Amino acid sequence: MFDICVLGLGYIGLPTASIFATKGKKVLGVDVVPHVVQTINEGRIHIEEPDLDILVRAAVQSGNLTAATAPQPAATFIVAVPTPFHHGDGTNLPDLSFVEAATRSLAPVVKKGDLIILESTSPVGTTELMRDWLLDACGGQFTEEDFLFAHCPERILPGQMLKELVSNDRIAGGLTAEASEKAKELYETFCSAEIFTTDARTAEMAKLTENSYRDVNIAFANELSMVCDSLNIDVWELIQLANRHPRVKILQPGPGVGGHCIAVDPWFIVAACPDRARLIRTAREVNDSKPNHVIEQVKERAERFRKPVIACLGLAFKADVDDLRESPSLHIAEQLADLYGEELIVCEPHIQELPKSLIGKAKLEPADEAIKRADIVLLLVDHKPFKKLPKRILDQRVVIDTRGCWK
Ligand code: SAJ
């Protein structure tokens, strides 16, 4: 029997399963995609994250981590599957189908006393739903006293996951006090920071609150940047000066907010309390409106060229990662490709091939070469290599720097 069975071997499940394995736990990692399972069993990885390859190889070589497409009996089950949203009528609604499927898939293997943990970021009440789904799938064989359920959200920052996995404080929110304690003990295996116990609903809301807090604060910066464009004020200088106040700490504007967390999780609060979560909804709308603002800026500056050559620097959703999913920069590049066709050059040091959506519509080139040919240089991601470019190569170019990278 396994100590831990982790369902979902993505950005959260894979590092979590691997770190438990390197701490001596017998871990089964489960993913519904056979290719993912095969890759991991070969000691390799299917996603990019600094040093994750080393951790997974060590975990697999130790014999403590194996992957499979279906769960097997274990003392603890950790569900770390995606919780996206689907577009509802004027709002966005959580899609819990992956959590439900993963939970129901446990029915053939669970036994009395098992600890079942939800790690996926989820709307308030999801841990209770998991309990109901599992009991239902078990067909009356068990009661709720037979299992321990807890929500233990992750907080790790893409790009620094392995460090943060160990050093970030965590929250363990059980449906019972015993479940919270058992979950806390489990994460103490590798977490060197504090683990706070609470109830499941508070833990669910805490995770949503953290990402909404950041979204609201980025929205403030993005709104300021749009206001400053109208008032002809340099927003970067403005923020730098305002932040000299001892109680002001404004975040940085950008081309929009991407990734799978900050642009998603606030909707779970809005969906639960649409009449009350007004600021959170507006922040989402402000951040989602930023890519169009950038496109309008480009259109305005491109008017004076007959056939403007535009270089887009960066496609990733943030600096120094290769993740293009849910990236406002990619969205902007796609829109510009439709507007300016072949004359669009994209530069992304973290990829070797153009993403599918840009194939045949734009060219992928190193930044220095692209800038040489460009009339307009649009900086979308503040990757380290872009920051290091010599300023003089931007002379005589129209520069739109959405990140304040070259200030
Ligand atoms: N961004 C700005 N301006 C800023 C900061 C960020 O425009 O001043 C943009 C980024 O460019 C990016 C987006 O926001 O498009 C999100 O980036 P991020 O680095 O703030 O966060 P993520 O999405 O990589 O990770 C977040 C983290 N949450 C918080 O910092 C509260 C991380 O700790 C969570 O674990 C992760 O979401 C998650 O999985 O929920």
Boltz pocket constraint, residues with backbone or C-beta under 6 A from the ligand:
constraints:
  - pocket:
      binder: B
      contacts: [[A, 121], [A, 154], [A, 155], [A, 156], [A, 157], [A, 158], [A, 210], [A, 211], [A, 214], [A, 218], [A, 251], [A, 252], [A, 253], [A, 254], [A, 255], [A, 256], [A, 257], [A, 258], [A, 259], [A, 260], [A, 261], [A, 262], [A, 317], [A, 318], [A, 319]]
      max_distance: 6.0
